Amino acid sequence: MGSEAYIPALRFHWLTPLYDTVVGAVLRERTLRRLMVEQIDPKPAAQVLDLGCGTGTLSLLLKKTHPEIRMVGLDIDPAVLEIARQKQRASGLDVAFTRGDIHSLIDEGSFTPNAFDHVVSSFVFHHLSRDQKRRTLDAVLQVLKPGARFLLVDFGKPANIFLRAGFFLVQLLDGFARTSDNVRGELPRFVNEAGFVEVSQGPPFSTALGSVSFIAGRKPQPF
């Protein structure tokens, strides 16, 4: 994520109020979010960053499941953050929803190196150019504690022709240039090249819009 013009969650700002409804219908969201929470599995008092938190569904679910963690949700889009804050007020959960991009927050000192025990990013990277993807991975590596874990969940290489057809709709919305790395299955390589270790990719998760990849890596420990 960067300070450049961003692509809203469903491409157009006027569709933002429909985001939760659309995602719930086409991404098997309840199952998908539960799997993410299981994979993150933070320890008590862990500092967790949801990078590109959108309407806050994952951030709030993590906090509800692990009430002892410190949960930060970050997004550059004020409209989705307002929805997240409305959901937060209704739930009574303590999540620090913050507007901005990770690079600016690092530059101004709001995010410090080695601050987070976990960073998770879901369905953000297919909105980013290749350069933005690489810069964002560099920033994630910077804010993670040594040995801490990054979980990247986003569309990956389609497992079959039917899932490829579903992802074509995503590409029509978000642009072929930004999504081409996803459809070629390049994200695990980018994570590895950014300096993460123990990079792994789980089995694809099938949705109406294509295959979803779970990619994990750790920040190296100092020698």
C-alpha positions as CSV (number, residue, x, y, z in Angstrom):
1,M,0.0,0.0,0.0
2,G,1.2,3.5,-0.7
3,S,0.1,7.1,-0.8
4,E,-0.6,6.8,-4.5
5,A,-4.2,6.8,-5.7
6,Y,-5.8,3.6,-4.4
7,I,-8.4,1.3,-5.8
8,P,-11.5,1.1,-3.6
9,A,-12.6,-2.3,-2.3
10,L,-15.1,-2.9,-5.2
11,R,-13.3,-0.6,-7.7
12,F,-15.9,2.2,-7.4
13,H,-16.7,4.3,-4.3
14,W,-20.4,4.0,-4.9
15,L,-20.2,0.2,-4.4
16,T,-18.4,0.4,-1.0
17,P,-21.7,0.1,1.0
18,L,-22.3,-3.2,-0.7
19,Y,-18.9,-4.7,0.0
20,D,-19.8,-6.9,3.0
21,T,-22.8,-8.3,1.1
22,V,-20.9,-9.0,-2.1
23,V,-17.9,-10.6,-0.3
24,G,-20.2,-12.7,1.9
25,A,-21.9,-14.0,-1.2
26,V,-19.0,-14.8,-3.5
27,L,-16.0,-15.6,-1.2
28,R,-17.4,-18.0,1.4
29,E,-16.3,-15.4,3.8
30,R,-17.4,-16.9,7.0
31,T,-15.3,-20.1,6.4
32,L,-12.4,-18.1,4.9
33,R,-12.1,-15.7,7.8
34,R,-12.3,-18.6,10.3
35,L,-9.4,-20.3,8.5
36,M,-7.4,-17.1,8.7
37,V,-8.0,-16.7,12.5
38,E,-6.9,-20.3,13.0
39,Q,-3.7,-19.8,11.0
40,I,-2.8,-16.6,12.8
41,D,-3.5,-18.0,16.3
42,P,-1.9,-15.2,18.3
43,K,-0.5,-15.6,21.8
44,P,-1.9,-13.5,24.7
45,A,-0.8,-9.8,24.5
46,A,0.3,-10.2,20.9
47,Q,0.4,-7.1,18.7
48,V,-1.5,-7.8,15.5
49,L,-1.8,-5.7,12.4
50,D,-4.5,-6.2,9.8
51,L,-3.0,-4.5,6.8
52,G,-5.8,-3.2,4.5
53,C,-8.5,-4.1,7.0
54,G,-11.4,-2.9,4.8
55,T,-14.6,-3.0,6.7
56,G,-13.0,-4.6,9.7
57,T,-14.5,-8.1,9.6
58,L,-11.2,-10.0,10.2
59,S,-9.9,-7.5,12.8
60,L,-13.1,-7.7,14.8
61,L,-13.2,-11.5,14.5
62,L,-9.6,-11.8,15.7
63,K,-10.3,-9.5,18.7
64,K,-13.5,-11.4,19.6
65,T,-11.6,-14.8,19.4
66,H,-8.5,-13.5,21.2
67,P,-9.7,-10.6,23.4
68,E,-6.3,-10.3,25.1
69,I,-4.4,-9.2,21.9
70,R,-3.8,-5.6,20.8
71,M,-5.5,-5.4,17.4
72,V,-4.7,-2.7,14.9
73,G,-6.7,-2.3,11.6
74,L,-5.1,-0.2,8.9
75,D,-6.7,1.1,5.7
76,I,-6.2,4.0,3.4
77,D,-9.9,4.3,2.4
78,P,-12.0,6.4,4.8
79,A,-15.3,5.0,3.6
80,V,-14.5,1.4,4.5
81,L,-13.0,2.5,7.8
82,E,-16.2,4.3,8.7
83,I,-18.1,1.0,8.2
84,A,-15.4,-0.8,10.3
85,R,-15.9,1.7,13.1
86,Q,-19.7,1.4,13.0
87,K,-19.3,-2.4,13.4
88,Q,-16.8,-1.8,16.2
89,R,-19.1,0.5,18.1
90,A,-21.9,-2.1,17.7
91,S,-19.7,-4.9,18.9
92,G,-18.0,-3.1,21.8
93,L,-14.6,-4.6,20.8
94,D,-11.4,-2.7,21.3
95,V,-9.8,-2.4,17.9
96,A,-7.6,0.5,16.8
97,F,-8.8,1.3,13.3
98,T,-6.3,3.7,11.7
99,R,-6.4,5.5,8.4
100,G,-3.2,5.7,6.4
101,D,-0.7,3.8,4.4
102,I,2.0,1.7,6.1
103,H,4.9,3.6,4.4
104,S,3.8,7.0,5.7
105,L,3.2,5.7,9.2
106,I,6.7,4.2,9.2
107,D,8.2,7.4,8.0
108,E,6.4,9.6,10.6
109,G,7.3,7.1,13.4
110,S,3.7,6.0,14.2
111,F,4.7,2.4,13.2
112,T,8.2,1.5,14.6
113,P,10.5,-1.3,13.5
114,N,10.0,-4.7,15.2
115,A,6.6,-3.7,16.6
116,F,4.2,-6.5,15.6
117,D,3.9,-10.2,16.4
118,H,1.7,-10.8,13.4
119,V,0.8,-9.0,10.3
120,V,-2.1,-10.3,8.1
121,S,-3.2,-8.9,4.8
122,S,-6.3,-10.2,2.9
123,F,-7.4,-9.2,-0.5
124,V,-5.2,-6.2,-0.8
125,F,-2.3,-7.2,-3.0
126,H,-4.4,-7.8,-6.1
127,H,-5.1,-4.0,-6.0
128,L,-1.4,-3.1,-6.0
129,S,1.0,-2.7,-8.9
130,R,4.1,-4.9,-8.8
131,D,6.2,-2.1,-7.4
132,Q,3.7,-1.4,-4.7
133,K,3.5,-5.1,-3.8
134,R,7.3,-5.3,-3.3
135,R,7.4,-2.0,-1.3
136,T,4.6,-3.2,0.9
137,L,6.3,-6.5,1.6
138,D,9.5,-4.5,2.5
139,A,7.4,-2.4,4.9
140,V,5.8,-5.5,6.5
141,L,9.2,-7.0,7.1
142,Q,10.3,-3.8,8.8
143,V,7.4,-3.6,11.3
144,L,7.4,-7.3,12.2
145,K,9.4,-8.5,15.2
146,P,12.2,-11.0,14.4
147,G,10.8,-14.4,14.1
148,A,7.2,-13.0,13.7
149,R,4.8,-14.2,11.1
150,F,3.2,-12.7,8.1
151,L,0.0,-14.2,6.5
152,L,-0.9,-13.0,3.0
153,V,-4.3,-14.1,1.7
154,D,-5.3,-13.2,-1.8
155,F,-6.2,-14.5,-5.2
156,G,-3.6,-16.9,-6.6
157,K,-3.1,-19.0,-9.7
158,P,-6.5,-20.6,-10.6
159,A,-6.7,-24.3,-9.9
160,N,-8.8,-25.0,-13.0
161,I,-10.5,-23.3,-16.0
162,F,-13.7,-22.6,-14.1
163,L,-11.8,-20.7,-11.3
164,R,-9.9,-18.9,-14.0
165,A,-13.1,-17.7,-15.5
166,G,-14.3,-16.5,-12.1
167,F,-11.1,-14.5,-11.6
168,F,-11.6,-12.8,-15.0
169,L,-14.4,-10.8,-13.4
170,V,-12.0,-9.6,-10.7
171,Q,-9.5,-8.6,-13.4
172,L,-12.2,-6.6,-15.2
173,L,-12.9,-4.7,-12.0
174,D,-9.4,-4.2,-10.7
175,G,-7.3,-4.1,-13.9
176,F,-5.3,-6.8,-15.7
177,A,-1.9,-5.1,-15.0
178,R,-2.3,-5.2,-11.2
179,T,-3.8,-8.7,-11.1
180,S,-1.5,-10.4,-13.5
181,D,1.0,-11.4,-10.8
182,N,-1.8,-13.1,-8.8
183,V,-3.1,-15.1,-11.7
184,R,0.5,-16.3,-12.5
185,G,1.0,-17.4,-8.9
186,E,3.9,-14.9,-8.3
187,L,3.0,-13.8,-4.7
188,P,5.0,-16.6,-2.9
189,R,8.1,-15.7,-4.9
190,F,7.7,-12.0,-4.0
191,V,7.4,-12.8,-0.3
192,N,10.5,-14.9,-0.5
193,E,12.5,-12.3,-2.4
194,A,11.5,-9.6,0.2
195,G,13.5,-11.5,2.7
196,F,11.0,-13.7,4.5
197,V,12.0,-17.2,5.5
198,E,10.0,-20.4,5.9
199,V,7.7,-19.2,3.1
200,S,4.9,-21.7,2.5
201,Q,1.7,-21.8,0.5
202,G,-1.3,-23.8,1.7
203,P,-3.9,-25.6,-0.5
204,P,-6.0,-23.3,-2.6
205,F,-9.4,-22.2,-1.3
206,S,-12.0,-22.2,-4.1
207,T,-14.5,-19.3,-4.4
208,A,-16.8,-18.0,-7.0
209,L,-14.2,-15.5,-8.0
210,G,-11.2,-17.9,-8.3
211,S,-8.6,-19.6,-6.2
212,V,-7.5,-18.0,-2.9
213,S,-3.9,-18.6,-1.7
214,F,-2.8,-18.7,1.9
215,I,0.9,-17.6,1.9
216,A,2.9,-17.5,5.1
217,G,6.4,-16.4,6.0
218,R,8.5,-15.3,8.9
219,K,10.9,-12.4,9.5
220,P,14.4,-13.9,10.0
221,Q,15.9,-14.0,13.5
222,P,19.2,-12.0,13.9
223,F,22.3,-14.1,14.0
